[in-house]
Amino acid sequence: MQAPGGPKEDTSGGFKHGGWAVPYFDDFLGRIMNEQMSHPFDLLLGRTTYDIFAGYWPSHNDASDPVATGINKATKYVVSRSPRSFAWEQSVLVAGDVAGEIRKLKAQDKPEIQVHGSGNLVQTLLAHDLVDELWLKIFPVTLGSGKRLFAGGTIPAAFKLTSSDVSGKGVIVANYERAGEVQTGSF
């Protein structure tokens, strides 16, 4: 999941394949992203993803673009270990007991909370059972190295497929909802 959007997006750990998703992005994936971001939502972002987004989206305010409109209108909850101030409007620091603070956010009557990128934050969410849905895009490429979506701290959890589709370039879009505990059995 590391650095899908560009060669310099995240080179940590010596990652050399940044931008791997770009050749697969087409009108199909554009439509999917528009659908996912065309209704009210807030964003929960790790500091690195926030910095990437804040360096781009505030200057892209095309009212006819649902992605730009959604991102710029959203409240941006930013998880960071260090105090910071934000120039991008509607940005709020989440610090301290991150899992507890996110539980409080989820309990509020607000728009859905979307997480994009934010690899380290996703690990925290998966480890503390804070994921209600997964909107996965599975690309027909293996990278060998880099950050993993389901790393060591992920708790066992069951999900139910709610929708799926495949792009002409072979990208599988699969949406899952949390479906209780993992069931086991034996053959």
ZAZA-224168 format. One record per residue (C-alpha): residue number from 0; y negated, x, z. Coordinates in Angstrom, 2 decimals. Each point is the difference from the previous one (the first is absolute). Layout:
BEGIN
     n     north      east        up
   NUM         Y         X         Z
...
***
This chain:
BEGIN
     n     north      east        up
     0      0.00      0.00      0.00
     1     -2.27      3.04      0.15
     2     -3.02      0.31     -2.29
     3      0.81     -2.63     -2.63
     4     -3.56     -0.11     -1.35
     5     -0.96      3.58     -0.81
     6      0.87      3.70      0.19
     7     -2.42      0.75      2.86
     8      0.51     -3.25      1.94
     9      2.34      1.53      2.62
    10      1.34      3.51     -0.46
    11      1.19      0.34      3.61
    12      3.34      1.74      0.39
    13     -0.56      1.71     -3.37
    14      0.54     -3.26     -1.92
    15     -0.48      0.70     -3.72
    16      0.71     -3.37     -1.68
    17     -3.19     -1.92      0.81
    18     -0.79     -2.69     -2.57
    19      3.64     -0.86     -0.66
    20     -0.67     -3.78     -0.09
    21     -2.80      0.15     -2.58
    22      2.23      0.11     -3.13
    23      1.71     -3.21      1.17
    24     -3.14     -2.01      0.75
    25     -0.49     -2.67     -2.66
    26     -1.32     -3.55     -0.42
    27      3.06     -1.33      1.84
    28     -0.75      2.04      3.14
    29     -3.69     -0.80     -0.35
    30      0.89     -3.71      0.05
    31      2.20      0.48      3.09
    32     -2.77      1.86      1.85
    33     -2.55     -2.68     -0.99
    34      2.32     -2.72      1.36
    35      0.55      1.86      3.26
    36     -3.70      0.59      0.51
    37     -1.56     -3.19     -1.37
    38      0.08     -1.92      3.28
    39     -1.72      0.85      3.32
    40      1.45      3.01      1.83
    41     -0.97      2.80      2.33
    42      1.14      3.60     -0.35
    43      1.77      2.19      2.53
    44     -0.29      3.60     -1.14
    45      0.78      3.47      1.22
    46     -2.89      2.43      0.07
    47      1.00      1.87     -3.16
    48      0.44     -3.14     -2.10
    49     -3.24     -1.38      1.42
    50     -1.83      3.16     -1.07
    51      1.45     -0.29     -3.53
    52     -0.92     -3.69     -0.23
    53     -3.48      0.54      1.51
    54     -0.68      2.69     -2.58
    55      0.65     -2.43     -2.85
    56     -0.19     -3.73      0.74
    57     -3.51     -0.43      1.46
    58     -1.48      1.09     -3.34
    59      2.32     -2.32     -1.99
    60     -1.23     -3.51      0.72
    61      0.88     -1.84     -3.22
    62      0.02     -3.68      1.00
    63      2.50     -0.76     -2.79
    64      2.52      2.48      1.45
    65      2.05     -1.69      2.77
    66      1.25      3.34      1.31
    67     -3.50      1.46      0.41
    68     -1.33     -3.25      1.41
    69      2.88     -0.36      2.47
    70     -0.15      3.58      1.23
    71     -3.76      0.02      0.41
    72     -0.09     -3.40      1.79
    73      2.91      0.85      2.31
    74     -0.42      1.24      3.52
    75      1.39      3.52     -0.05
    76      1.87      0.85      3.23
    77      0.35      3.79      0.03
    78      2.56      1.73      2.18
    79     -1.19      3.44      1.04
    80      0.70      2.35      2.90
    81     -3.57      1.27      0.04
    82     -3.26     -1.90      0.52
    83     -1.95     -0.61     -3.17
    84     -2.75     -2.08     -1.52
    85      0.26     -1.87     -3.27
    86     -2.51     -0.44     -2.81
    87      2.14     -2.58     -1.85
    88     -0.90     -3.47      1.22
    89      2.48     -1.99      2.10
    90      1.93      3.09      1.13
    91      1.39     -0.04      3.55
    92      1.70      2.82      1.90
    93      3.45     -0.63      1.49
    94      0.89      2.63      2.60
    95      1.86      0.44      3.27
    96      3.10     -2.20      0.26
    97      0.23     -0.56     -3.76
    98      3.11     -2.21      0.13
    99     -1.58     -2.17      2.72
   100     -3.29     -0.27     -1.88
   101      1.81     -1.00     -3.20
   102      1.98     -2.64      1.90
   103     -3.34     -1.42      1.18
   104     -1.34     -0.02     -3.58
   105      3.10     -1.78     -1.26
   106     -0.34     -2.67      2.73
   107     -3.53     -0.91     -1.10
   108     -0.72     -2.86     -2.38
   109     -1.20      2.23     -2.85
   110      1.01      0.64     -3.59
   111      3.27      1.80     -0.64
   112     -0.04      3.72      0.68
   113      0.99      2.23     -2.92
   114      0.91      3.67      0.22
   115     -0.28      2.17     -3.12
   116      1.11      3.62     -0.02
   117     -0.49      1.24      3.56
   118      3.36      1.77      0.26
   119     -0.35      1.13      3.63
   120     -1.28     -3.41      1.10
   121      2.90     -1.73     -1.77
   122      2.39      2.11      2.08
   123     -1.69     -1.29      3.17
   124      0.23     -3.60     -1.23
   125      3.69      0.34     -0.89
   126      0.82      1.70      3.31
   127     -1.66     -2.78      2.04
   128      1.32     -3.01     -1.96
   129     -3.48     -0.91     -1.28
   130      0.96     -0.68     -3.64
   131      0.29     -3.65     -1.02
   132      0.27      0.56     -3.76
   133      0.65      2.87     -2.38
   134     -1.53     -0.10     -3.49
   135      1.91      2.81     -1.63
   136     -0.53      1.57     -3.39
   137      3.03      2.10     -0.88
   138     -0.64      2.49     -2.79
   139      2.66      1.50     -2.30
   140     -0.64      3.56      1.14
   141      1.37      2.33      2.68
   142     -2.26      2.64      1.49
   143      2.36      1.83      2.34
   144     -2.70      0.90      2.50
   145     -2.91     -1.75      1.63
   146     -0.60     -2.70      2.57
   147      2.60     -2.73      0.44
   148     -0.65     -3.70      0.48
   149      2.92     -0.46      2.40
   150     -0.09      3.17      2.09
   151      1.71      0.93      3.26
   152     -1.83     -2.40      2.34
   153      0.73     -3.19     -1.97
   154      1.81     -2.54      2.17
   155      2.94     -1.98     -1.35
   156     -1.32     -3.31     -1.41
   157      1.20     -2.61     -2.48
   158     -2.14     -1.32     -2.84
   159      0.43     -2.86     -2.47
   160     -0.98      0.33     -3.67
   161     -2.66     -2.62     -0.82
   162     -0.86      1.02     -3.56
   163      0.67      2.73     -2.54
   164     -0.92      0.99     -3.52
   165      0.30      3.03     -2.25
   166     -2.69      1.54     -2.19
   167      0.60      1.07     -3.58
   168     -0.17      3.60      1.27
   169      2.77     -0.61      2.52
   170     -2.02     -0.43      3.21
   171      1.73     -2.44      2.34
   172     -2.35     -2.15      2.05
   173      1.87     -1.42      2.99
   174     -1.56     -2.02      2.81
   175      1.89     -0.35      3.28
   176     -0.62     -1.94      3.22
   177      1.29      1.03      3.41
   178      3.28     -1.81      0.69
   179      1.10      0.88      3.52
   180      2.44      2.65      1.10
   181      2.40      2.04     -2.10
   182      3.35     -1.75     -0.33
   183      3.12      2.12     -0.21
   184      3.60     -0.62     -0.91
   185      3.09      1.69     -1.32
   186      1.94     -0.03     -3.23
***
